[in-house]
């Protein structure tokens, strides 16, 4: 009986170890496999994982002979680890090859918010002490003041005038917070210092800056840039766009990056119109091209599963208005398929670029990343503790947003 107990105990621990290994495998694959893929007609669905994955469609191992779908069609594929352990079902879209004009040129942008953005709340010194009417009414940093007494507010000056003209009477203000609107009532107080009426807010109505254009998509007529959204520097929130414009720009100087200081490209607007900003999203800024750009030969866009860890090139402009190619290395992040923007880690290896900029600097956001002759992504952020490294977004993700801009324009035209 003693040997039987030993056998059962050994069997139990072996079963437990196997169980842990299976669950560990599934957890790893869930983190490194996307839920949505695009493939070209006649091509196989591939995976960049250390564990072999078999794609099964309608009970049969997926191959060219069982991929009868046409461009634009969707179908579900079951995934099995080692060909036997089912762990996920993913959605697959059959697409045509995507081609864009790769840019890498600087641009200037100016964005006007939906109403005015509250960037800070501060007390007002009055004859009866320090007061903050806006805070008392429930206004928060990051809110947008859209209207006062039913009149739309577009500028800081319009809000200041409405408050000053109130003569201390309560004002009904409509504010926007997280996509929802609400009405608050604020009673301005008289400032002991200036004698004017105040409500205790600092606000901003616009933002401007320099970035890099990634590409132009002939299929949609959309220009893509920046690779990340334009956020307010004080609140860190994505700016809710009322209107905006893109214009050409040129780089006039470089503030070199260092540990703890990201550096930046300094430029000036040259004011040749590119187009209105149609979308300010987490994946960048997008505009239907209305002006003229110097367009190069078309370049194929790599699908996210085609991107490989290893050598690549950044196309960016650090002098004047002409882009140049610089060497780098890219690596997919473990959470690459679960982030809309930070999909890649980029390491600058080019000695010339390191000498000029110290690595990745502000203003390089949107710079195209190329690998094996294809556009794989764009620079988004620098790592402040090491400016030779930064993050990048998949080009496929940017093109998906460009399609949404095109779709909205079709709706408006119909």
C-alpha positions in Angstrom: 0.0 0.0 0.0 2.9 2.3 0.7 4.1 2.1 -2.9 0.5 2.8 -4.1 0.4 6.0 -2.0 3.7 7.1 -3.4 2.5 6.4 -6.9 -0.7 8.4 -6.4 1.3 11.3 -4.8 3.8 11.3 -7.8 0.9 11.1 -10.3 -0.8 14.0 -8.5 2.3 16.3 -8.6 2.9 15.4 -12.3 -0.7 16.2 -13.1 -0.4 19.5 -11.2 2.8 20.4 -13.0 1.2 19.6 -16.4 -1.8 21.6 -15.4 0.3 24.6 -14.5 2.3 24.3 -17.7 -0.9 24.2 -19.8 -2.4 27.2 -18.1 0.9 29.1 -18.3 1.1 28.4 -22.0 -2.4 29.6 -22.6 -1.8 32.8 -20.5 1.4 33.5 -22.5 -0.4 33.0 -25.8 -3.4 35.1 -24.8 -1.0 38.0 -24.1 1.0 37.6 -27.4 -1.7 36.8 -29.9 -4.2 39.4 -31.3 -7.9 38.9 -31.4 -8.1 40.4 -34.9 -5.8 39.8 -37.9 -5.6 40.9 -41.5 -4.2 38.6 -44.2 -3.8 38.9 -47.9 -5.7 36.6 -50.2 -3.9 33.3 -50.7 -1.5 33.9 -47.8 -1.3 32.0 -44.5 -2.0 33.4 -41.0 1.4 33.4 -39.2 2.4 34.0 -35.6 5.6 35.4 -34.1 5.6 33.2 -30.9 8.0 30.8 -29.4 5.2 28.2 -29.0 4.0 26.7 -32.3 0.4 27.6 -33.2 -1.9 25.9 -35.6 -4.7 27.9 -37.2 -7.9 25.8 -37.8 -10.7 26.9 -40.1 -13.9 24.9 -40.2 -12.2 21.9 -38.6 -9.3 21.8 -41.1 -5.7 23.1 -40.6 -5.6 26.4 -42.4 -3.7 26.4 -45.7 -3.9 28.1 -49.0 -6.3 25.4 -50.2 -8.8 26.1 -47.5 -8.8 29.9 -47.8 -11.4 30.6 -50.4 -12.4 34.0 -49.0 -12.4 37.1 -51.1 -11.0 40.5 -50.3 -13.2 42.2 -47.7 -14.6 39.0 -46.2 -14.2 38.1 -42.5 -14.0 34.6 -40.9 -13.2 33.1 -37.6 -10.2 30.8 -37.0 -9.6 28.5 -34.0 -6.0 28.6 -32.6 -4.4 25.5 -31.1 -1.1 25.5 -29.2 1.2 22.6 -30.3 -1.6 21.7 -32.7 -3.7 20.2 -29.9 -4.5 22.7 -27.1 -7.3 25.1 -28.2 -6.9 28.5 -26.5 -8.5 31.2 -28.6 -10.7 32.1 -31.6 -9.6 35.1 -33.7 -11.3 37.1 -36.4 -9.5 37.3 -39.7 -10.2 39.8 -42.5 -8.9 39.2 -46.0 -7.4 42.5 -47.4 -5.7 43.7 -50.5 -2.1 44.9 -50.3 -2.0 48.4 -48.8 0.3 51.0 -50.3 1.0 54.6 -49.1 3.4 57.4 -49.9 5.8 57.5 -47.0 6.6 61.1 -45.8 8.8 61.7 -42.7 8.4 65.5 -43.2 7.7 68.1 -40.5 4.3 69.7 -40.1 2.8 72.4 -38.0 -0.6 72.0 -36.3 -3.0 74.2 -34.5 -6.0 72.8 -32.7 -9.0 74.6 -31.2 -10.9 72.8 -28.5 -14.6 72.1 -28.1 -15.2 75.1 -25.7 -12.4 76.1 -23.4 -10.4 73.6 -21.4 -10.0 73.9 -17.7 -6.3 73.5 -17.0 -6.3 74.6 -13.3 -8.5 75.9 -10.5 -7.2 78.6 -8.2 -8.6 80.6 -5.3 -9.8 84.3 -5.7 -8.8 86.7 -2.9 -11.9 88.7 -2.0 -12.8 91.1 0.8 -14.2 88.1 2.8 -11.4 85.7 2.2 -10.1 83.2 -0.4 -12.9 81.7 -2.5 -13.2 79.4 -5.5 -16.7 79.6 -7.1 -15.9 77.1 -9.9 -14.6 74.4 -7.5 -17.6 75.0 -5.2 -19.9 74.4 -8.2 -18.2 71.1 -9.0 -16.0 72.1 -11.9 -12.9 69.9 -12.3 -9.5 70.2 -14.0 -9.9 68.7 -17.5 -13.5 69.8 -18.0 -14.6 71.8 -21.0 -16.8 74.9 -20.6 -19.0 74.8 -23.7 -21.5 77.6 -23.1 -22.5 80.3 -20.7 -26.1 81.3 -20.3 -26.9 79.4 -23.6 -24.2 81.2 -25.6 -21.4 79.0 -27.0 -17.9 79.8 -25.7 -14.9 79.3 -28.1 -12.1 81.5 -26.6 -10.6 82.5 -23.3 -11.6 86.1 -24.0 -15.3 85.1 -24.5 -15.4 83.3 -21.1 -13.7 86.2 -19.3 -16.1 88.7 -20.8 -19.2 86.7 -19.8 -17.9 86.4 -16.2 -17.0 90.1 -16.0 -20.4 91.2 -17.4 -22.2 89.1 -14.8 -21.9 91.8 -12.2 -21.7 89.0 -9.6 -25.0 87.3 -10.6 -25.1 83.5 -11.0 -24.2 82.1 -14.4 -25.4 78.8 -15.9 -22.6 77.0 -17.6 -22.7 73.9 -19.7 -19.6 71.8 -19.3 -18.4 68.6 -21.0 -16.6 65.9 -19.0 -15.6 62.5 -20.4 -18.0 62.9 -23.4 -21.0 63.7 -21.1 -22.5 67.2 -20.7 -23.9 68.8 -17.5 -25.0 72.2 -16.3 -23.5 73.9 -13.3 -24.3 77.3 -11.7 -21.4 79.5 -10.8 -21.6 82.8 -8.9 -18.6 85.0 -9.8 -16.9 86.9 -6.9 -15.1 90.3 -7.0 -11.3 90.1 -6.8 -9.8 92.2 -4.1 -6.7 92.6 -6.2 -8.2 93.7 -9.5 -11.8 94.7 -8.7 -13.1 92.5 -11.5 -15.2 89.4 -11.3 -13.6 86.0 -11.3 -14.6 82.3 -11.0 -11.2 80.8 -10.1 -10.3 79.1 -13.3 -7.3 78.9 -15.7 -8.5 77.9 -19.2 -7.0 77.2 -22.6 -8.7 77.4 -26.0 -6.1 76.1 -28.4 -2.8 74.2 -28.8 -0.1 74.4 -31.4 3.1 72.4 -32.1 5.4 70.6 -34.5 5.2 66.9 -35.5 6.1 64.6 -38.3 3.9 63.3 -41.1 3.9 59.5 -41.4 2.2 58.8 -44.7 -0.4 59.7 -47.3 -3.0 57.0 -48.2 -4.1 57.3 -51.8 -6.9 54.8 -51.1 -8.5 57.1 -48.6 -7.0 60.5 -49.5 -6.0 60.9 -45.9 -2.7 62.2 -44.4 -1.6 60.5 -41.2 0.8 62.0 -38.7 2.1 62.1 -35.1 1.3 58.5 -34.2 -0.3 59.6 -30.9 -3.0 62.0 -29.9 -2.5 65.7 -29.1 -3.0 66.0 -25.3 -3.1 69.0 -23.1 0.2 69.6 -21.5 -1.4 70.4 -18.1 -4.2 67.8 -17.8 -2.6 65.1 -20.0 -6.0 64.4 -21.5 -6.7 64.1 -25.3 -7.9 67.4 -26.6 -11.5 67.4 -27.7 -11.3 68.9 -31.1 -13.6 71.6 -32.4 -11.4 72.5 -35.4 -7.7 72.5 -36.4 -5.4 72.8 -39.3 -2.2 71.2 -40.6 0.4 73.3 -42.4 3.9 72.6 -43.8 6.9 73.4 -41.5 10.7 73.3 -41.4 13.1 72.4 -38.7 15.4 75.3 -37.6 17.3 73.8 -34.7 17.5 70.7 -32.4 17.6 70.6 -28.6 19.5 67.4 -28.0 18.0 64.8 -25.7 19.6 63.5 -22.5 18.7 61.3 -19.6 15.8 63.0 -17.8 15.3 65.5 -20.6 13.7 64.4 -23.9 14.9 67.2 -26.1 13.0 68.5 -29.1 13.0 69.6 -32.7 12.3 73.3 -33.0 10.6 74.5 -36.2 8.6 77.2 -37.8 5.4 77.0 -39.8 5.8 77.7 -43.6 2.0 77.9 -43.9 1.4 75.9 -47.1 -2.0 74.3 -46.3 -2.2 70.6 -45.9 -5.8 70.3 -44.7 -8.1 70.5 -41.7 -7.6 68.1 -38.8 -10.5 65.7 -39.1 -9.5 63.5 -36.2 -7.3 63.9 -33.1 -7.2 60.3 -31.8 -4.9 58.2 -29.6 -3.2 56.9 -32.8 -2.4 60.4 -34.2 -3.9 63.3 -36.2 -5.6 62.7 -39.6 -6.6 65.0 -42.4 -8.1 64.7 -45.8 -5.4 66.1 -48.1 -6.5 69.5 -49.5 -3.1 71.1 -50.1 -0.1 69.7 -52.0 2.7 67.4 -50.7 5.8 66.1 -52.4 4.9 62.5 -52.7 7.4 59.7 -53.4 6.8 56.2 -54.8 4.3 54.1 -53.0 5.4 51.8 -50.3 3.7 48.6 -49.1 2.4 48.6 -45.5 3.3 45.6 -43.4 0.7 43.8 -41.5 1.4 43.6 -37.8 2.3 39.9 -37.8 4.8 40.6 -40.6 6.8 42.9 -38.3 10.0 41.2 -37.0 12.3 42.0 -34.1 15.5 43.3 -35.5 17.0 45.9 -37.8 14.9 48.7 -39.2 15.1 52.4 -40.3 13.6 55.6 -39.1 12.7 58.2 -41.8 12.8 61.7 -40.2 13.7 65.3 -40.7 16.1 66.9 -38.2 17.4 69.7 -40.5 15.4 71.9 -42.9 12.6 70.1 -44.6 14.1 67.0 -46.2 13.9 63.6 -44.5 16.7 61.1 -44.2 16.9 57.4 -43.2 18.6 56.4 -39.9 19.3 52.9 -38.5 17.4 51.5 -35.5 16.3 48.3 -34.0 12.7 47.4 -33.2 11.1 44.8 -30.9 7.5 44.0 -30.4 6.2 44.7 -26.9 4.7 41.8 -25.0 1.4 43.7 -25.0 1.8 44.8 -28.6 -1.6 43.6 -29.7 -3.4 45.0 -26.7 -2.3 48.6 -27.1 -3.6 51.0 -29.7 -0.4 53.0 -29.9 2.6 51.6 -28.0 3.2 48.4 -30.0 7.0 48.6 -30.6 10.1 49.4 -28.7 12.6 51.4 -30.9 16.3 51.7 -30.2 18.2 54.3 -32.2 21.6 52.8 -33.4 22.5 55.3 -36.0 25.6 57.3 -35.0 24.8 60.3 -37.0 21.3 60.6 -35.6 22.6 60.0 -32.0 25.2 62.8 -32.6 22.5 65.2 -33.8 19.6 64.5 -31.4 20.8 62.1 -28.7 18.1 59.6 -30.0 14.4 60.2 -30.1 13.2 63.8 -29.4 9.9 65.6 -29.3 8.8 66.5 -32.8 10.0 63.2 -34.2 6.6 61.7 -33.3 5.1 60.3 -36.5 8.4 59.5 -38.1 7.9 56.4 -40.4 9.7 53.2 -39.5 10.6 50.9 -42.4 11.7 47.3 -42.4 12.5 45.2 -45.5 11.2 47.9 -47.8 7.8 48.1 -46.0 6.3 50.7 -43.7 5.8 48.9 -40.4 5.0 51.8 -38.1 5.8 55.3 -36.7 7.6 56.7 -33.7 5.3 57.8 -30.9 7.1 58.5 -27.7 10.6 58.8 -26.2 11.7 57.1 -23.0 12.7 60.0 -20.8 15.2 57.9 -18.8 16.9 56.8 -22.0 16.3 59.0 -25.1 18.0 56.4 -27.3 14.8 54.3 -26.9 11.2 55.1 -27.6 7.9 53.5 -28.6 6.2 53.0 -31.9 2.8 52.3 -33.3 1.9 49.7 -36.0 1.3 51.3 -39.4 -1.7 48.9 -39.7 -3.3 50.6 -36.7 -2.8 54.1 -38.3 -4.3 53.0 -41.6 -7.3 51.6 -39.8 -8.0 55.1 -38.3 -7.5 56.7 -41.7 -10.2 54.4 -43.1 -12.6 55.8 -40.4 -11.9 59.4 -41.5 -12.6 58.4 -45.1 -15.8 56.6 -44.0 -17.1 59.6 -42.1 -16.5 61.8 -45.2 -18.5 59.4 -47.3 -21.4 59.6 -44.8 -21.4 63.4 -44.9 -21.3 63.4 -48.7 -24.3 60.9 -49.0 
